[in-house]
Amino acid sequence: MRVLILGGDGYLGWPTAMRFSAGGHEVSVVDNFSRRRWHEKHGTDSLMPIRSLEERIEAWNEISGNQIASYIGAIEDPEFLERVVSETKPEAVVHYGEQPSAPYSMASREQAVETQYTNVIGTLNLLFFLRDHAPECHLVKLGTMGEYGTPNIDIEEGFIEIEHKGRKDTLPFPKLPGSLYHLSKVHDSNNIQFACRVWGLRSTDLNQGVVYGIETDETAQDERLSTRFDYDEWFGTVLNRFCVQAVIGHPLTVYGKGGQTRGFLNIRDTLQCVELAVDNPPDAGEYRVFNQFTESFSVGQLAELVQASAAELGLDVEIEHVDNPRVELEEHYYNPVHTKLLDLGLEPAYLGDELVRSMLKTIESHRDRVIDAAIDPQTQWKPSQEPAGAR
Amino acid sequence: MRVLILGGDGYLGWPTAMRFSAGGHEVSVVDNFSRRRWHEKHGTDSLMPIRSLEERIEAWNEISGNQIASYIGAIEDPEFLERVVSETKPEAVVHYGEQPSAPYSMASREQAVETQYTNVIGTLNLLFFLRDHAPECHLVKLGTMGEYGTPNIDIEEGFIEIEHKGRKDTLPFPKLPGSLYHLSKVHDSNNIQFACRVWGLRSTDLNQGVVYGIETDETAQDERLSTRFDYDEWFGTVLNRFCVQAVIGHPLTVYGKGGQTRGFLNIRDTLQCVELAVDNPPDAGEYRVFNQFTESFSVGQLAELVQASAAELGLDVEIEHVDNPRVELEEHYYNPVHTKLLDLGLEPAYLGDELVRSMLKTIESHRDRVIDAAIDPQTQWKPSQEPAGAR
């Protein structure tokens, strides 16, 4: 199958590219290296040293014998993206090509605009070019569980049957996104759903939980194939960040009460889920949503898990409740449905002591690369300074 | 009160500016004349001749003795918009400053991107500058009833209480927008709601029905104060377009079966609603939604009303069912709640024969200005040509 991976140089994009390539598919990747640039600008970096895309692709070719084609450019650039879509004629597009950080989107107006522009306009371009050049293609879009927020009812997979004043309809599940980044994903979901309804495109929107982990079967084959591992306040997700904090002797920074509960999954399961989606495409005109996570944890539970796992390795780790930089409920109901991927055959790798210990050991071997100043949260959802124009 | 009107040169923006000015408010208007430019580009024009913004403001000053300040620029331009907000320090912003046409947004990728960029990024800029320079300001945002689409349940005003699996929450009403323009308004609504929740801004989202009518109390005072009146396929709304068709002897073009039902209101009631919203601001942090229309009609009913009214003036008007260029349900349930503005004191001017006859007469006096070629729908929701890359 011809598979086009947008954001193919990223944490998930690169392992996904290798996975599909290993499976015998004809893989092309698109990236504009914005993640690498954002890190440079912010004085941060991946904990695991990573090779350039060119070197990665060469190494993969050497090891697997398979070719991966690359296109360097931005999906916001219509001439570029149209050329990519019309040349590669993809049967499936896996779309990770977005600004993926909530705090990044909240740090300034410029970054908020960059996030919504990149994500919404980039995806809108893609929808038009799929319509015009590859209308049968299956668009597998990475969304996020954060689109839903934390309503006081069970979260369904994309749609909910509502009975109201004696009538019934099945409608898009109402969303309460928690940042301008999460909002960009909601906007995308709405645009994609429309393109399926009106133009007959087909799409799977993967509302993914928080991903953790360092390795996949392919990245483990050679250090040159490593994927990035972020732990900084912008791009590091909570469990990855806690593990780095444990290794360097930094208290685990739990935001507020730590009762915030989210869905989580191992990076290996991300690849499994994306493969299951691609292998089981929706019908033409169908827009479906899978909630892509395997287990729910509160932030406090994760901190305790990391603390306990670290103790087994002789590390004495503190947990610190810091002021929450975000605006979010710190105690809430959370019970999202996530059966559709299980029904397709997902076999989850659940989180446990052993995995956390293995992450801690890998991080230990790169501890000299940790940039301490990158760890504590700086970005406030609510700027605390007095508004410039306060009356 | 200091009132800032975005899109103050438009069909609704200009009459709104005069209304607030007549009410003794300190009014500033912002416009970048994009509506005038889009018409030039498309070879179309307002039926009523309209003056330049400068001439309008001069005429208004001559007639009323009141000053209206103007700022010429785009809200997508952050330097410009920040200067406007920090200089005017508005207590209320009435935001009409968006690309307002569904067919315009569907005509090409470029126009779709322009629409979502202008509307989403422009409004996002505004939210940041209100946060930073006028955090107490009341943002009155023009949304549209088209954000909801036509679900099979009663449409509530912005939020709905959902009971699901034994639990309850009040959540944003699910949306089924019918074009990429309508989607831009949904994206805006979501961004604004977030800014209220997280930054404590206050906003009223007016989900407006389809507006009809030519005159308001202020525009009627002098021909130099006239507001634009569009009848072309992009910017003309259905009743206004039917009236022009009746006058020039063109069949009334009903799309498909004509059972499409929508909320409608007189332009005079738009002004009343916006005034009621401004006079009754929400609390800090509150995001509220009013469904702003006074009556529902199907497209077929409107065609019959125009036909009957025209007959009284001796005009013999045909109704023609043309292929629907849009993708929409042509027969559906429609019962949106619209009580909040009535509760605040709205006194609707209902649609009847007399109003339609008066519109027909005014149009008759400008019939030499009608550009026939602009009337029939050209823009297809689903491009009918074979996709360039069809396999």
Chai-1 contact restraints between the chains, C-beta under 6 A:
chainA,res_idxA,chainB,res_idxB,connection_type,confidence,min_distance_angstrom,max_distance_angstrom,comment,restraint_id
A,S86,B,G389,contact,1.0,0.0,6.0,A-B,restraint_1
A,R109,B,F128,contact,1.0,0.0,6.0,A-B,restraint_2
A,V113,B,I121,contact,1.0,0.0,6.0,A-B,restraint_3
A,V113,B,L124,contact,1.0,0.0,6.0,A-B,restraint_4
A,I121,B,V113,contact,1.0,0.0,6.0,A-B,restraint_5
A,L124,B,V113,contact,1.0,0.0,6.0,A-B,restraint_6
A,F128,B,R109,contact,1.0,0.0,6.0,A-B,restraint_7
A,D132,B,P387,contact,1.0,0.0,6.0,A-B,restraint_8
A,D132,B,A388,contact,1.0,0.0,6.0,A-B,restraint_9
A,H133,B,A388,contact,1.0,0.0,6.0,A-B,restraint_10
A,H133,B,G389,contact,1.0,0.0,6.0,A-B,restraint_11
A,A134,B,G389,contact,1.0,0.0,6.0,A-B,restraint_12
A,P135,B,P387,contact,1.0,0.0,6.0,A-B,restraint_13
A,P151,B,D169,contact,1.0,0.0,6.0,A-B,restraint_14
A,P151,B,L171,contact,1.0,0.0,6.0,A-B,restraint_15
A,N152,B,R167,contact,1.0,0.0,6.0,A-B,restraint_16
A,N152,B,D169,contact,1.0,0.0,6.0,A-B,restraint_17
A,I153,B,H164,contact,1.0,0.0,6.0,A-B,restraint_18
A,I153,B,R167,contact,1.0,0.0,6.0,A-B,restraint_19
A,I153,B,D169,contact,1.0,0.0,6.0,A-B,restraint_20
A,D154,B,K165,contact,1.0,0.0,6.0,A-B,restraint_21
A,I162,B,I162,contact,1.0,0.0,6.0,A-B,restraint_22
A,H164,B,I153,contact,1.0,0.0,6.0,A-B,restraint_23
A,K165,B,D154,contact,1.0,0.0,6.0,A-B,restraint_24
A,R167,B,N152,contact,1.0,0.0,6.0,A-B,restraint_25
A,R167,B,I153,contact,1.0,0.0,6.0,A-B,restraint_26
A,D169,B,P151,contact,1.0,0.0,6.0,A-B,restraint_27
A,D169,B,N152,contact,1.0,0.0,6.0,A-B,restraint_28
A,D169,B,I153,contact,1.0,0.0,6.0,A-B,restraint_29
A,L171,B,P151,contact,1.0,0.0,6.0,A-B,restraint_30
A,L171,B,P174,contact,1.0,0.0,6.0,A-B,restraint_31
A,P172,B,P174,contact,1.0,0.0,6.0,A-B,restraint_32
A,P174,B,L171,contact,1.0,0.0,6.0,A-B,restraint_33
A,P174,B,P172,contact,1.0,0.0,6.0,A-B,restraint_34
A,P174,B,P174,contact,1.0,0.0,6.0,A-B,restraint_35
A,L183,B,N190,contact,1.0,0.0,6.0,A-B,restraint_36
A,L183,B,N191,contact,1.0,0.0,6.0,A-B,restraint_37
A,L183,B,F194,contact,1.0,0.0,6.0,A-B,restraint_38
A,V186,B,N190,contact,1.0,0.0,6.0,A-B,restraint_39
A,H187,B,H187,contact,1.0,0.0,6.0,A-B,restraint_40
A,N190,B,L183,contact,1.0,0.0,6.0,A-B,restraint_41
A,N190,B,V186,contact,1.0,0.0,6.0,A-B,restraint_42
A,N191,B,L183,contact,1.0,0.0,6.0,A-B,restraint_43
A,F194,B,L183,contact,1.0,0.0,6.0,A-B,restraint_44
A,V198,B,V327,contact,1.0,0.0,6.0,A-B,restraint_45
A,V198,B,W381,contact,1.0,0.0,6.0,A-B,restraint_46
A,V327,B,V198,contact,1.0,0.0,6.0,A-B,restraint_47
A,W381,B,V198,contact,1.0,0.0,6.0,A-B,restraint_48
A,P387,B,D132,contact,1.0,0.0,6.0,A-B,restraint_49
A,P387,B,P135,contact,1.0,0.0,6.0,A-B,restraint_50
A,A388,B,D132,contact,1.0,0.0,6.0,A-B,restraint_51
A,A388,B,H133,contact,1.0,0.0,6.0,A-B,restraint_52
A,G389,B,S86,contact,1.0,0.0,6.0,A-B,restraint_53
A,G389,B,H133,contact,1.0,0.0,6.0,A-B,restraint_54
A,G389,B,A134,contact,1.0,0.0,6.0,A-B,restraint_55
